Amino acid sequence: MLWGGREGRGGGLKSETATSRYSAPALEKGLEILELLSTQESGLTQVEIARALGRSVGEIFRMLVVLTQRGYLVQDADSDRYALTTLLFELAHRTPMVRRLTTLAAPLMQRLSREVDQSVHLAVRSGDAVLVVGQVDGPGNNVMSVRLGARIELWRASSARVILAHLPDDQLAEAFREVPLPEGVTEAALRADLDDIRRVGFEVRESFVVRGIVNISAPVFDHSGYAVAALTIPYLERYEDSVDFDTCRERLLATARALSRGLGRGTARTLPEA
């Protein structure tokens, strides 16, 4: 199952077939604003938004007013900058599958984090990225965690790689067609990596972005037998850790199996036993 769809202007979702047949200019303006602001940590002023979208200030004024009234945007009184609220994130979590997934995952992730004294996060695929929909920090003073709601590049995230490795062939082929590969990386090399992940059932590898962190990532399956999410521990090695790396991996795999069972996972495809 894919979470999200084809990428359109501004990095959002767009159906090419629908776009060629139908037009809703006002809706498109509103979506362009949301997509643009999703990439801006500090927000943008009305003039900056208009300039970035190649539109006039008058064109977007009403859009900004309506989006603010509906609670999707907030305007800073001092800087006049518009920024996204958490409403879109909240709406995403009202989606039945995501809501069920996060509801089932929360107590399992909390128990895992306490057992291994590491942070753990849950991610689903969203277009050309993975979206972190669950996050629990370890109980200790020193943690390595990924922000809830973070979007991470599809080909540079262990969560994404274990999901992709356990998808139907046609959906994997679609990802290769529609999501650009990182510079210097070939499809053949990535397919070899995914084959290895599929063979062992999980991935252990150095973090793509933080030196010294090792990702332990396992797929989460639903009733279809294909991956719909991934559980990941960004393993942080500390002096005098009470739980070693192998135990962290075993507990993560056991938690992923438990979550998969909760989602109706059958026995046709199984994670390796801890």
C-alpha positions as CSV (number, residue, x, y, z in Angstrom):
1,M,0.0,0.0,0.0
2,L,1.3,3.5,-0.9
3,W,0.7,6.4,1.4
4,G,0.5,9.5,-0.8
5,G,0.8,9.8,-4.6
6,R,2.4,11.6,-7.4
7,E,4.3,14.8,-6.8
8,G,3.0,18.0,-8.2
9,R,4.0,21.7,-8.1
10,G,5.5,22.7,-4.8
11,G,6.2,19.1,-3.7
12,G,2.6,18.2,-3.0
13,L,0.3,15.5,-4.3
14,K,-1.2,15.9,-7.8
15,S,-2.9,13.6,-10.3
16,E,-1.6,14.3,-13.7
17,T,-4.7,12.7,-15.3
18,A,-7.1,14.8,-13.2
19,T,-5.1,18.0,-13.8
20,S,-5.4,17.6,-17.6
21,R,-9.2,17.2,-17.4
22,Y,-10.3,19.5,-14.6
23,S,-9.3,22.9,-13.3
24,A,-10.0,24.5,-9.9
25,P,-7.8,27.7,-9.8
26,A,-8.8,28.8,-6.3
27,L,-8.2,25.4,-4.8
28,E,-4.8,25.1,-6.6
29,K,-3.7,28.5,-5.2
30,G,-4.6,27.3,-1.7
31,L,-2.8,24.0,-2.1
32,E,0.3,25.8,-3.5
33,I,0.4,28.0,-0.4
34,L,0.2,25.0,1.9
35,E,2.8,23.1,0.0
36,L,5.2,26.1,0.0
37,L,4.8,26.9,3.7
38,S,5.4,23.2,4.5
39,T,9.1,23.8,3.5
40,Q,9.5,27.0,5.6
41,E,10.5,26.7,9.2
42,S,10.0,30.4,10.0
43,G,7.1,31.1,7.7
44,L,6.8,33.7,4.9
45,T,5.1,37.1,4.5
46,Q,2.3,37.7,2.0
47,V,4.8,39.3,-0.4
48,E,7.3,36.5,-0.1
49,I,4.6,33.9,-0.7
50,A,3.4,35.7,-3.8
51,R,6.9,36.1,-5.1
52,A,7.8,32.4,-4.5
53,L,4.6,31.2,-6.3
54,G,4.9,33.7,-9.2
55,R,1.6,35.2,-8.3
56,S,0.4,38.7,-7.4
57,V,-0.3,39.7,-3.8
58,G,-4.0,40.2,-4.8
59,E,-4.3,36.7,-6.1
60,I,-3.3,35.1,-2.8
61,F,-4.8,37.6,-0.3
62,R,-8.2,35.8,0.0
63,M,-6.5,32.4,0.1
64,L,-4.4,33.5,3.1
65,V,-7.5,34.9,4.9
66,V,-9.5,31.8,4.4
67,L,-6.7,29.4,5.3
68,T,-6.1,31.4,8.4
69,Q,-9.8,31.4,9.3
70,R,-10.0,27.7,8.8
71,G,-7.1,27.1,11.1
72,Y,-4.5,25.8,8.6
73,L,-2.3,28.9,8.9
74,V,-1.4,31.3,11.7
75,Q,0.0,34.8,11.2
76,D,2.6,36.2,13.5
77,A,1.5,39.6,14.8
78,D,5.0,41.0,14.9
79,S,6.5,39.8,11.7
80,D,3.3,39.3,9.6
81,R,4.7,36.0,8.5
82,Y,2.3,33.1,7.8
83,A,3.1,29.6,9.0
84,L,1.4,26.2,9.0
85,T,-0.4,25.1,12.1
86,T,-0.6,21.4,13.1
87,L,-4.1,21.0,11.6
88,L,-2.9,19.2,8.5
89,F,-0.9,16.8,10.7
90,E,-4.0,16.2,12.8
91,L,-6.1,15.6,9.7
92,A,-3.6,13.0,8.5
93,H,-4.0,11.2,11.8
94,R,-7.7,11.0,11.4
95,T,-7.2,8.8,8.4
96,P,-8.6,5.4,9.6
97,M,-5.5,3.3,8.8
98,V,-3.0,5.9,10.2
99,R,-5.1,6.3,13.3
100,R,-5.4,2.6,13.9
101,L,-1.6,2.2,13.3
102,T,-0.6,4.9,15.7
103,T,-3.1,3.8,18.3
104,L,-1.8,0.2,18.3
105,A,1.8,1.3,18.1
106,A,1.9,3.8,21.0
107,P,2.0,1.4,23.9
108,L,4.3,-1.1,22.1
109,M,6.7,1.7,21.3
110,Q,6.7,3.0,24.8
111,R,7.4,-0.4,26.2
112,L,10.2,-1.0,23.7
113,S,11.8,2.4,24.5
114,R,11.8,1.6,28.2
115,E,13.2,-1.8,27.7
116,V,16.2,-0.8,25.5
117,D,16.7,2.8,26.7
118,Q,16.6,4.1,23.1
119,S,14.3,6.3,21.1
120,V,12.0,4.7,18.5
121,H,9.9,6.1,15.7
122,L,7.2,4.9,13.4
123,A,7.1,6.0,9.8
124,V,4.8,5.5,6.7
125,R,5.4,6.3,3.1
126,S,4.1,9.7,1.9
127,G,4.8,10.3,-1.8
128,D,8.5,10.9,-2.3
129,A,9.3,10.7,1.4
130,V,8.5,8.9,4.6
131,L,6.5,10.6,7.3
132,V,7.2,10.1,11.0
133,V,3.8,9.5,12.6
134,G,5.0,8.2,15.9
135,Q,7.9,9.0,18.2
136,V,9.0,8.0,21.7
137,D,12.2,9.1,23.4
138,G,14.2,6.8,25.6
139,P,14.0,7.4,29.3
140,G,17.7,8.2,29.7
141,N,19.3,11.7,29.7
142,N,21.0,11.2,26.3
143,V,18.7,10.5,23.3
144,M,18.8,10.5,19.6
145,S,15.4,11.1,18.1
146,V,13.6,12.1,14.9
147,R,11.0,14.9,15.1
148,L,7.3,13.8,15.0
149,G,5.9,14.9,11.6
150,A,9.3,14.9,9.9
151,R,9.4,14.1,6.2
152,I,12.6,12.2,5.2
153,E,13.8,11.6,1.6
154,L,12.6,8.3,0.4
155,W,15.9,6.8,-0.8
156,R,17.9,8.1,2.2
157,A,15.9,6.6,5.1
158,S,16.0,3.1,6.5
159,S,12.3,3.3,7.3
160,A,11.6,3.9,3.6
161,R,14.0,1.2,2.5
162,V,12.4,-1.6,4.6
163,I,8.9,-0.5,3.5
164,L,9.9,-0.5,-0.2
165,A,11.7,-3.8,0.1
166,H,8.4,-5.4,1.2
167,L,6.0,-3.9,-1.4
168,P,4.5,-5.5,-4.5
169,D,6.8,-5.4,-7.5
170,D,4.5,-2.9,-9.4
171,Q,4.5,-0.4,-6.5
172,L,8.3,-0.6,-6.2
173,A,8.6,-0.1,-9.9
174,E,6.4,3.0,-9.6
175,A,8.7,4.4,-6.9
176,F,11.7,4.0,-9.1
177,R,9.9,5.7,-12.0
178,E,8.6,8.7,-10.0
179,V,11.1,9.4,-7.2
180,P,14.5,10.7,-8.4
181,L,17.5,8.7,-7.1
182,P,20.2,10.3,-5.0
183,E,23.2,11.6,-7.0
184,G,25.7,8.9,-7.7
185,V,23.3,6.0,-6.8
186,T,22.0,3.6,-9.4
187,E,18.8,1.7,-9.5
188,A,20.7,-1.5,-9.8
189,A,22.5,-0.8,-6.5
190,L,19.4,0.2,-4.7
191,R,17.6,-2.9,-5.9
192,A,20.5,-5.0,-4.6
193,D,20.1,-3.3,-1.2
194,L,16.4,-3.9,-1.2
195,D,16.9,-7.6,-2.1
196,D,19.2,-7.9,0.9
197,I,16.7,-6.3,3.2
198,R,13.9,-8.5,1.9
199,R,16.1,-11.6,2.4
200,V,16.9,-10.9,6.1
201,G,13.7,-9.0,6.8
202,F,15.1,-5.8,8.4
203,E,17.9,-3.3,7.9
204,V,20.9,-2.4,10.1
205,R,23.1,0.4,8.7
206,E,24.8,3.6,9.5
207,S,22.5,6.6,9.6
208,F,22.3,8.6,6.3
209,V,22.5,11.9,8.2
210,V,24.1,11.6,11.6
211,R,27.6,10.2,12.1
212,G,27.9,7.6,14.8
213,I,24.2,6.5,14.7
214,V,23.2,3.1,13.5
215,N,19.6,2.6,12.3
216,I,17.8,-0.6,13.2
217,S,14.6,-0.7,11.1
218,A,11.9,-3.3,10.6
219,P,8.8,-3.4,8.4
220,V,5.3,-3.5,9.8
221,F,2.8,-5.5,7.8
222,D,-1.0,-5.4,7.6
223,H,-3.5,-8.1,6.5
224,S,-2.3,-7.8,2.9
225,G,1.1,-9.2,3.8
226,Y,2.9,-6.1,2.5
227,A,4.6,-3.4,4.5
228,V,2.6,-0.3,5.5
229,A,5.0,1.2,7.9
230,A,8.4,0.8,9.6
231,L,9.7,0.9,13.2
232,T,13.2,2.3,13.6
233,I,15.6,2.7,16.5
234,P,18.3,5.2,15.7
235,Y,20.8,3.4,18.0
236,L,23.0,5.6,20.1
237,E,25.9,3.9,21.7
238,R,26.7,5.1,25.2
239,Y,29.3,4.2,27.8
240,E,28.0,1.6,30.3
241,D,24.8,0.9,28.3
242,S,22.7,-1.7,30.2
243,V,21.2,-3.1,26.9
244,D,23.5,-4.2,24.1
245,F,23.0,-3.7,20.4
246,D,21.8,-7.3,19.7
247,T,19.2,-7.0,22.3
248,C,17.9,-3.8,20.8
249,R,17.6,-5.4,17.5
250,E,15.8,-8.5,18.9
251,R,13.3,-6.3,20.9
252,L,12.6,-4.1,17.8
253,L,11.9,-7.1,15.6
254,A,9.6,-8.6,18.3
255,T,7.7,-5.3,18.6
256,A,7.3,-5.0,14.8
257,R,5.9,-8.5,14.8
258,A,3.4,-7.7,17.6
259,L,2.3,-4.5,15.8
260,S,1.9,-6.4,12.5
261,R,-0.3,-9.0,14.3
262,G,-2.4,-6.2,15.6
263,L,-3.0,-4.9,12.1
264,G,-4.2,-8.4,11.0
265,R,-0.9,-9.7,9.7
266,G,-1.2,-13.3,8.5
267,T,1.4,-16.0,8.4
268,A,2.2,-15.9,4.7
269,R,5.1,-13.4,5.2
270,T,7.0,-13.3,8.5
271,L,9.7,-11.3,10.1
272,P,12.8,-13.3,11.2
273,E,12.5,-14.5,14.7
274,A,14.6,-12.7,17.4
